[in-house]
Amino acid sequence: MPNAAIVFMLFLTMGIGFGCSGRGTDGSADKGTDGSEGFLAKRGSRASSSPPDFVTLAKKLQPIVVNISTTQIAAAGPAPRGRPNPEEDPMEEFLERFFGQRPPPGRSQPRQQRSLGSGFIIGSDGSIVTNAHVIENAKKIIVKLSDKREFEAKVLGKDLKTDVAVIKIDSNGSLPTAELGDSEQLEVGEWVMAVGNPFGLDSSVTSGIVSAKGRHIGAGPYDNFIQTDTPINPGNSGGPLVNLDGQVVGINMAIVSQTGGNIGIGFATPINLIKELLPQLEAKGKVTRGWMGVATQEVTPDLANAFGLQQPHGALVAKVLTDGPAERGGIKVGDIITEYDGQQVKEANDFPLMVARTQVNKEVQMKVLRDGKNLPFSVTVGEMPEAPEEKIG
């Protein structure tokens, strides 16, 4: 392990082995479950000084959270050996109860595997947001609503880089919808609630606080997570993280754990990032991103001292692709990008997300530290290839 002092494992919060607004069919904004505006919430998300009313919050949220189960065909292979008798091992009985039956003795046959996750309704016509890993490789997707009705869902779009997917059911009627908040307004220490289906237990609610913001956990080039101590367990994946106003501020995605169960460190994708992706996922089924054709690395204190910076900041250019947007704009290896499109680049992990959010073919102004001088550059952002080089943004 990279850190001998703290040994942990990162689990996706999916059912087996791991952990918006409302819009009508015409694209107009629906009302939330309390009659308030849905898609772009106007209310602030700062916590109230009064005691949290979790009872009212739970009643408001449970109707918009769904249980998602998928079936996959598992390959044939030898059955696991040495599995205890469930009658003699209470834990084995528990696992069988929530995760399905054991394979028969001897060599197993091709069989269906069932996994569980969560999601929440963003469109009164049946549009639902969840994690992409919840529905990845699924042969069949079943959505169960809070009123126990079940529907087969189809995938409208998914984005593996941010682990977000939009699926849709035909409910033959208007559904209650989630209200999407503003994750930028979240504060460390603020109360939040998670709603989902941990271990298949429908409509479970847990509460906690925001532990940190802007966490980079190595999940990909665009990870920028909300950390929370709200209990999140296998099956919560894809469910909402909400503030005390009942607004969705994140999508529960992963936990840090030695065992796969909750230890008080969970991560959620900020809802502001998701709101940027929803129009493309629903219209095109995928996300088009801006691209510069550079790889960057962190500016450490030693590097900052060598480059004459008072404090470490910016993104050090480690590689520039030939004939990419950055090279055409004059960016070179060894440059430190300190400003991008009017925004300060605080650290290297921020830069790929800033570029990805930029409209393709937009000309952006950048500031670069080179040979002790702050130099301005103008670069036209390109479109990210389908399979770009690893860590090239």
GIHUWO-V787496 format. One record per helix or strand. SS is the DSSP state (~ for helix, > for strand). FROM is the first residue (numbers start at 1). LEN is the number of residues. If there is no record, write none. Layout:
SS | FROM | LEN
SS | FROM | LEN
This chain:
> | 9 | 4
> | 23 | 1
> | 29 | 1
> | 31 | 1
> | 37 | 1
~ | 54 | 9
> | 65 | 10
> | 77 | 2
~ | 90 | 10
> | 107 | 2
> | 111 | 11
> | 127 | 4
~ | 132 | 4
> | 140 | 5
> | 150 | 3
> | 154 | 6
> | 164 | 5
> | 179 | 2
~ | 183 | 3
> | 191 | 6
~ | 198 | 3
> | 204 | 12
> | 225 | 4
> | 240 | 3
> | 247 | 11
> | 266 | 5
~ | 271 | 14
> | 290 | 2
> | 294 | 5
~ | 301 | 6
> | 315 | 6
~ | 325 | 5
> | 336 | 5
> | 343 | 2
~ | 348 | 9
> | 363 | 8
> | 373 | 8
> | 382 | 2
